[in-house]
């Protein structure tokens, strides 16, 4: 019972080849089959979904397509909204987030929510609240984080697409770990409404993990566009993303980066995949030139830490005010507690300095796009780790390993630039690898056209179960 992609699913429903109820029932059966082994889906709404199908779905571009939503920052009316945290275990969404509402208006069938690292603060999905999500390629391995539940669900074929979010790599890291396509859009491309996230939203954005480029483009068309009153918005695309993804990319100038100043060591398998992608790009007629990264991962990490840490403090304190009690020892995981304690006394001047540094890093990295249309690098410096390597109950493991898995990704959160992880080859143990391409603000169309070209020339195949 493998799942075709979302574009094919919607087309089959429109043509009468199948119907939305059959597609929904098949997706539910796949979730019930695979989820006990993988722990990807943490809350379901199967009966409500079937009732919505029976009542009639909107005739939109996702008509009849089953989807899952990450349980972090984006809410599904009536389902728990936990953020993977015990502090929020009893919280329930009272309305849909705007992204979910746009999914529904496009005809999608929302089946439930997926596992996430606690409040998004881990590059692996192993929350104490729900336990670890396991990688369909090897269940002893991480799915990456923090959108690991969504990535495992799509890789296992439970649903064709799933919502994901990315504050430091949380779309691209799981995509690389699970052999999926993952695009982080430009800052302001997708509205966070109704969640006010102006500070963390400078770094964090919402989209999806998918098996195909065309699915990512279609979903971005569905969810893109600001709400009136949003603090910022990305430049409007020249055409619908689904159309842009079908165009020829032309001859691109691609800057190749395989190492970072004062950054982590890059595993030979990860460098080999990146250089192989560069060679393919050259064969396709693009100009590839090796270049040097214009940032230091530690600097990016300090800056991002202020933006995300300050927002974490606000989230926790708002929840404690709602509960009318102080923070208990078992409310949050030890690493989350370290972050909370670090940033709750942060001077306002430090926040201002971080915001200034965000702009400076943007200018520094942006200067590269005077020479190049796209930058190419590994997505991860090391192959997918074993579960337990990134353990938020042992904060020292996060300090030791976290930068290895965000060194190439987090900079594009701080700068707001779009970046994508494209599946490209496998490591020596047969696990998938990803390579990352980034473009200037508003450059999702360039990335999608290039990704579609790579998908045609070096198809990445179907993940386990898909």
C-alpha positions in Angstrom: 0.0 0.0 0.0 2.6 2.5 -1.0 1.6 6.2 -1.4 1.9 8.1 -4.7 3.0 11.7 -4.3 0.5 14.4 -3.5 0.2 15.7 -7.1 -0.5 12.2 -8.4 -3.0 11.5 -5.5 -5.0 14.7 -6.2 -5.0 13.9 -9.9 -6.3 10.4 -9.3 -9.1 11.7 -7.1 -10.0 14.4 -9.7 -10.1 11.9 -12.5 -12.3 9.4 -10.6 -9.6 6.8 -10.6 -10.0 6.7 -6.9 -11.9 8.7 -4.3 -11.0 10.7 -1.2 -12.4 8.2 1.2 -10.4 5.3 -0.2 -7.2 7.4 -0.2 -7.9 8.5 3.4 -8.6 4.9 4.6 -5.4 3.7 2.9 -3.3 6.4 4.6 -4.9 5.5 8.0 -4.0 1.8 7.4 -0.4 2.7 6.6 -0.1 4.8 9.8 -1.6 2.0 11.9 0.9 -0.4 10.2 4.1 1.6 10.5 3.7 3.9 13.4 4.1 1.4 16.2 7.6 0.7 14.9 8.6 4.3 14.1 6.6 6.5 16.6 6.2 9.3 14.1 2.5 10.2 14.7 1.7 11.3 18.2 -2.0 12.4 17.9 -4.6 11.3 15.3 -8.0 12.4 14.2 -9.0 9.5 11.9 -12.8 9.5 12.6 -13.0 13.3 12.3 -11.1 13.2 9.0 -13.4 10.5 7.6 -16.4 12.6 8.6 -14.9 15.6 6.8 -14.4 13.5 3.7 -18.0 12.2 3.9 -19.3 15.8 4.2 -17.4 16.9 1.1 -13.9 18.5 0.7 -13.1 21.7 -1.0 -12.2 21.2 -4.7 -8.7 22.6 -4.4 -5.3 21.5 -5.6 -4.9 19.1 -2.6 -8.3 17.6 -2.9 -8.3 14.2 -1.1 -4.6 14.4 -0.2 -3.9 13.1 3.4 -1.4 15.2 5.4 0.1 15.3 8.8 1.1 18.4 10.8 4.1 18.8 13.1 3.2 19.2 16.7 5.1 22.5 17.1 4.1 26.0 16.5 1.3 25.0 14.1 -2.0 23.8 15.6 -4.8 21.6 14.5 -8.2 22.5 16.1 -9.1 20.0 18.8 -5.8 18.2 19.0 -3.2 18.5 21.7 -0.6 21.2 21.0 2.3 20.0 23.1 5.4 21.1 21.3 6.9 17.8 22.4 7.0 19.2 26.0 5.6 17.9 29.3 4.9 21.5 30.2 2.3 21.7 27.4 1.1 18.1 27.6 -2.4 19.2 28.6 -2.7 22.1 26.1 -5.3 21.7 23.3 -5.6 23.8 20.2 -8.8 25.8 19.9 -8.5 26.7 16.3 -6.4 25.8 13.2 -3.2 27.8 12.5 -3.4 29.7 9.2 -1.2 27.1 7.4 -3.5 24.3 8.4 -6.5 26.3 7.4 -4.9 26.8 4.0 -4.3 23.1 3.7 -7.9 22.4 4.4 -9.2 25.1 2.0 -7.0 23.4 -0.7 -8.9 20.1 0.0 -6.3 18.3 2.1 -7.3 15.8 4.8 -5.5 16.4 8.1 -5.0 13.0 9.8 -3.0 14.1 12.9 0.2 15.5 14.3 3.8 14.3 14.3 6.5 13.9 16.9 9.0 16.7 17.5 12.0 17.5 19.7 10.9 19.4 22.8 10.0 23.0 21.6 12.3 22.4 18.6 15.6 22.5 20.5 17.3 19.4 19.1 18.6 18.2 15.8 17.1 14.8 16.7 13.6 13.9 17.6 13.8 12.2 21.0 11.5 14.0 23.4 10.9 12.7 26.9 7.2 13.2 26.5 6.7 10.8 23.5 9.9 9.0 23.2 12.2 8.8 20.1 11.0 8.6 16.5 12.9 6.0 14.6 14.3 6.2 11.1 12.6 4.0 8.5 16.0 3.3 6.9 17.5 2.0 10.1 15.4 2.1 13.3 18.6 2.4 15.5 19.2 5.8 13.8 17.8 9.3 14.3 15.4 10.9 12.0 17.0 14.2 12.5 15.1 17.0 14.1 13.1 18.8 15.0 10.7 17.7 12.3 11.7 14.0 12.6 8.1 12.7 13.1 7.0 14.3 9.8 10.1 13.0 8.0 9.7 9.4 9.3 6.0 9.4 8.3 6.7 10.5 4.8 9.7 8.3 4.3 7.7 5.3 5.6 4.9 6.1 3.1 2.2 6.9 5.7 1.3 10.1 3.9 2.8 11.7 0.7 3.6 15.0 2.4 3.8 16.4 5.9 4.2 19.8 7.4 7.6 20.7 8.9 9.2 23.8 10.4 12.8 25.0 10.4 14.6 27.3 13.0 18.1 26.0 12.5 17.8 23.2 9.9 14.7 21.4 11.2 13.3 20.8 7.7 16.6 20.1 6.0 18.2 17.9 8.7 15.4 15.4 8.8 15.1 15.5 5.0 18.7 14.5 4.7 18.4 11.8 7.3 15.4 10.2 5.8 16.1 10.6 2.0 13.5 13.3 1.4 13.3 16.7 -0.3 13.2 19.5 2.2 12.9 23.2 1.3 13.1 25.9 3.9 11.4 29.0 2.3 12.5 32.6 2.5 11.8 34.5 5.7 8.2 35.7 5.6 7.1 33.4 2.8 4.6 31.5 5.1 2.6 33.4 7.7 3.0 32.1 11.3 -0.5 33.3 12.2 -2.0 33.2 14.7 1.2 32.6 16.6 3.2 35.9 17.2 6.8 34.9 16.6 8.4 38.1 15.4 11.8 37.4 17.2 12.1 33.7 16.6 10.3 34.1 13.3 13.3 35.9 12.0 15.0 32.5 12.0 12.2 30.0 11.9 9.9 29.2 8.9 7.2 26.6 8.0 6.8 24.4 5.0 7.0 20.6 4.4 9.0 17.4 3.8 8.1 15.6 0.5 9.3 12.8 -1.7 9.1 14.9 -4.9 10.0 18.4 -5.9 6.7 19.0 -7.5 4.9 18.3 -4.2 7.0 20.8 -2.4 6.3 23.4 -5.1 2.5 22.7 -5.0 2.4 22.9 -1.2 4.3 26.1 -1.2 1.8 27.6 -3.6 -1.0 26.6 -1.2 0.5 28.1 2.0 2.6 31.0 0.7 1.5 34.6 1.2 1.3 37.0 4.1 -1.7 37.7 6.4 -2.7 41.3 6.7 -0.6 42.7 9.5 2.3 40.2 9.3 5.6 41.9 10.5 7.4 41.0 7.3 6.8 39.2 4.0 9.0 37.6 1.3 9.1 39.0 -2.2 6.2 37.7 -4.4 7.3 35.0 -6.9 7.4 35.7 -10.6 4.9 32.9 -11.2 3.3 30.0 -9.1 6.0 27.8 -7.6 4.6 24.8 -9.3 5.1 26.5 -12.7 8.6 27.7 -11.8 9.6 24.2 -10.8 8.8 23.1 -14.4 11.0 25.7 -16.0 14.6 25.1 -17.2 17.0 26.7 -14.7 19.3 28.0 -17.4 23.0 28.2 -16.7 23.6 28.8 -13.0 26.7 30.0 -11.3 27.1 27.7 -8.3 29.5 28.2 -5.4 30.8 25.0 -3.9 31.5 24.9 -0.1 32.8 21.7 1.5 34.4 23.1 4.7 33.6 25.9 7.2 36.0 28.3 9.0 36.5 26.9 12.5 33.7 24.5 11.8 33.3 20.8 12.4 35.1 18.1 10.4 33.2 17.0 7.4 32.8 13.3 7.0 34.3 11.9 3.7 31.0 10.5 2.7 29.3 13.8 3.1 32.0 15.6 1.1 32.0 12.9 -1.5 28.2 13.3 -2.1 28.6 17.1 -2.3 31.3 16.9 -4.9 29.4 14.4 -6.9 26.4 16.8 -6.9 28.8 19.5 -8.1 30.0 17.3 -10.9 26.5 16.5 -12.0 25.7 20.3 -12.0 28.7 20.8 -14.3 27.6 18.1 -16.7 24.2 19.8 -16.8 25.9 23.0 -18.0 26.2 25.0 -14.8 29.4 26.8 -13.8 30.7 25.4 -10.4 33.5 27.2 -8.6 34.8 26.2 -5.2 34.5 29.0 -2.7 34.9 29.8 1.0 32.1 30.2 3.4 31.7 33.8 4.7 30.6 33.0 8.2 31.7 31.0 11.3 29.2 28.5 12.7 29.9 29.5 16.3 29.0 33.2 15.5 25.8 32.1 13.8 25.0 29.8 16.8 25.5 32.6 19.3 23.2 34.9 17.3 20.6 32.3 16.6 20.7 31.3 20.3 19.5 34.7 21.4 16.7 34.9 19.0 15.4 31.4 19.7 16.3 31.4 23.5 14.5 34.7 24.2 11.4 33.3 22.4 11.6 30.0 24.4 11.6 32.1 27.7 8.5 33.9 26.5 6.7 30.6 25.6 7.5 29.0 29.0 6.6 32.0 31.1 3.3 32.5 29.2 2.5 28.8 29.9 3.4 29.1 33.6 1.2 32.2 33.9 -1.7 30.3 32.3 -1.2 27.4 34.8 -0.7 29.9 37.6 2.3 28.0 39.1 6.1 28.1 39.0 8.2 25.8 36.8 8.6 22.3 38.2 11.7 20.2 37.8 10.1 17.7 35.5 8.2 20.3 33.3 11.0 20.5 30.7 14.0 18.5 29.7 17.5 19.3 31.2 18.8 20.9 28.1 15.7 23.0 27.6 16.1 24.1 31.3 19.7 25.2 30.6 18.5 27.3 27.6 15.7 28.8 29.7 18.0 29.7 32.6 20.6 31.1 30.3 18.3 33.5 28.4 15.6 34.5 31.0 17.9 37.2 32.4 19.2 38.3 29.0 19.6 42.1 28.9 17.6 44.0 26.3 20.9 45.4 24.9 22.0 41.8 24.1 18.9 41.2 22.1 19.5 44.4 20.2 23.1 43.4 19.5 21.9 40.0 18.3 19.4 41.6 15.9 22.2 43.9 14.6 24.4 40.8 14.1 21.6 39.1 12.2 21.8 41.9 9.6 25.6 41.9 9.5 25.7 38.1 8.8 23.0 38.6 6.1 25.2 41.1 4.4 28.3 39.0 4.7 26.7 35.8 3.3 24.6 37.8 0.8 27.8 39.2 -0.8 28.4 35.7 -2.1 25.3 36.1 -4.3 27.0 38.9 -6.2 29.2 36.1 -7.6 26.9 33.1 -7.5 23.3 32.3 -8.1 23.3 29.4 -5.7 25.6 28.0 -3.0 26.1 24.2 -2.7 27.3 22.4 0.5 26.7 19.3 2.5 23.4 19.4 4.4 25.1 17.7 7.4 28.7 17.5 8.3 28.4 13.9 9.5 26.0 11.1 8.5 22.8 10.4 10.4 23.7 9.6 14.1 22.5 6.8 16.3 19.6 7.6 18.6 20.9 8.8 21.9 23.8 10.8 20.3 21.9 14.0 20.7 20.3 13.5 24.2 18.5 16.5 25.7 18.5 14.8 29.1 22.3 15.0 29.0 23.0 18.6 28.0 26.7 17.9 27.4 25.8 15.6 24.5 24.1 18.6 22.8 27.0 20.9 23.4 29.3 18.2 21.9 27.4 17.3 18.8 24.7 19.9 18.0 26.9 22.1 15.8 27.9 19.1 13.7 24.3 18.8 12.5 23.5 22.5 12.1 26.8 24.1 11.0 25.7 24.2 7.3 22.0 24.8 7.9 21.6 27.4 10.6 23.2 30.3 8.7 20.3 30.4 6.3 17.8 30.7 9.1 19.7 33.7 10.5 19.9 35.3 7.1 16.3 34.4 6.1 17.5 33.0 2.8 15.8 29.9 1.2 17.7 26.6 1.3 16.9 23.1 0.4 18.2 19.6 1.1 18.3 17.3 -2.0 18.8 13.6 -1.5 22.1 12.6 -3.1 23.6 9.2 -2.6 24.2 7.1 0.5 26.8 6.8 3.2 29.0 3.6 3.6 26.2 2.1 5.7 23.5 2.6 3.1 21.8 5.5 4.8 20.7 8.5 2.6 22.7 11.7 2.4 21.6 15.2 1.5 23.3 18.1 -0.2 22.2 21.6 0.4 21.6 24.5 -2.1 20.8 28.0 -0.9 19.7 31.1 -2.8 19.2 34.8 -2.0 16.0 36.0 -0.3 13.0 35.2 -2.6 15.0 32.7 -4.6 12.8 29.6 -4.0 12.0 29.5 -7.8 15.7 29.1 -8.7 16.1 26.3 -6.1 13.0 24.5 -7.3 14.0 24.6 -10.9 17.4 23.2 -10.1 16.0 20.6 -7.8 13.6 19.4 -10.4 16.5 19.1 -12.9 18.5 17.1 -10.4 15.5 14.9 -9.7 15.2 14.1 -13.4 18.9 13.4 -13.9 19.7 11.6 -10.6 16.3 10.4 -9.2 16.6 9.6 -5.5 14.1 6.8 -5.6 11.5 5.8 -3.0 12.2 5.7 0.7 11.5 2.5 2.7 7.7 1.9 2.7 7.1 4.7 0.2 
